[in-house]
Amino acid sequence: MGHQVIIFDISAARGFWETQVKKYKETQKKEKERLAKSSLEKIKQEWDFVLECRKKGVPQSAYLKNGFIDTTVKLVDKVEKNSQLSKKSALSNVADKERRKFIFQLSGEHWTELPDSLKEQTHLKEWHIHKTQIQIIPAYIALFQELKVLEISNNQITHLPVEIGCLKQLKELNVSFNNLKSIPPELGDCENLEKLDLSGNVELTELPFELSNLKQVTFVDVSANKFPTIPICILRMSSLHWLDMSNNKLRDLPQDIDRLEELQTLLLQKNKLTYLPRALVNMPKLSLLVVSGDDLVEIPTDVCESTTGLKFISLKDNPLETIFYQDTEDILESDRDREQFEKEFMKAYIADIRERESVPCYTTKVSFTLQL
């Protein structure tokens, strides 16, 4: 009797298991899809992300986006970004704190003189003194050899001390809207001066020739004074870019005004000019010329038709005289306030002119509106 051999159908068994495996994979796929759509899985991801951030010491604000947790960004990126922002903020705070150590600020009409403690702070680099009753700048200012900015506008200062010439590092001097009647020649020794603002002192009529030594000056504002002509010293400031001679007593311009080869902006409104010299055409970098046209009887055609890019603005109806002063009388309580208001208005107008893509080279009439 031979051995009995049992034969199995392997193909049937394999088909059965393949069917089972396929069903299992389909079930797993559906489960993953369900979990992907489930808010529970999203919450789990967020909490895992939050826990990981807390372990690494990253604050909650670092992984929030529009109020929600952003899990799409790698934690390492968040850590680096947060670290960079923290360092930048810390450095900015340190730099700002360090800068304030070198700045002196004072304002308020109750101040009639500078505090005694100021003379001990010779390390200062900037003075900012506004709207006080202070009349005198003391001679000990010569001790401030690191001073770069002397901004003392809107006070009652009657004169500048000759010791101001000792400030060899001075870059900006603003003594606008005070009571100055003269400027000391020693100011010409401030060889690094770049910005000079003497506007609104009303009684200034001339500047000392020694200011010709200020070869680094790019900005000069002597508006709202009583200059009968452009001072010779200004014509010798070879680096000058901006000159504001508005609201003075000018009746003519010097024929050698083209000495100012670097001049870009020349403001002459509110004067008594009757003509403009042709020399203006010889100033290659002059891009903006503003005059009041009421008294002009002669304007060189070359100026109006200049092909050098010059914007020539003639304010025939002077806007600053018709500017709704009836609405501003309560605000402008003094001539000084009015002068300052006019200056700010013209600065805004000029800024608007510069921003326009195209400006007519000659404007016969300009009208303004103002909202307060």
Number of C-alpha atoms within 10 A of each C-alpha: 3 4 5 6 6 5 6 8 7 9 8 10 11 11 11 11 11 12 12 12 12 11 12 12 12 12 12 12 12 12 12 12 11 12 13 12 11 11 11 11 13 14 12 11 14 16 14 13 18 19 13 13 19 12 9 12 10 19 14 11 11 16 22 12 10 6 8 10 19 15 17 7 10 11 19 11 10 16 18 12 13 17 14 12 12 12 12 12 12 12 12 12 12 12 11 11 11 11 13 14 13 16 16 15 12 14 16 13 11 10 14 14 13 16 9 7 7 12 14 11 14 16 15 20 21 22 18 15 20 18 18 21 17 23 18 16 17 14 12 14 19 18 17 22 16 17 23 20 20 19 18 25 22 24 24 21 22 16 17 20 18 15 17 24 18 17 23 19 17 24 19 20 21 19 25 25 25 24 19 21 17 16 18 17 16 17 24 21 18 21 19 19 25 19 20 19 19 22 27 28 25 24 15 21 18 18 20 17 14 15 24 20 20 25 19 17 24 20 20 22 19 25 27 28 22 21 23 16 16 21 17 17 17 23 17 18 24 19 17 24 19 20 21 20 25 25 25 24 19 20 16 16 18 14 12 12 20 19 17 23 18 18 24 19 21 19 21 22 26 23 23 20 21 17 16 19 17 16 17 21 20 16 19 16 17 24 16 20 19 19 23 23 25 16 14 16 10 12 14 15 10 12 22 18 15 15 11 14 13 24 25 22 25 23 21 18 15 19 18 20 10 12 16 14 13 8 12 13 11 9 12 15 10 10 11 17 15 17 20 18 16 18 19 12 16 16 12 11 12 16 11 10 15 13 9 8 6 9 14 11 18 15 15 11 13 12 12 11 8 8 5 5
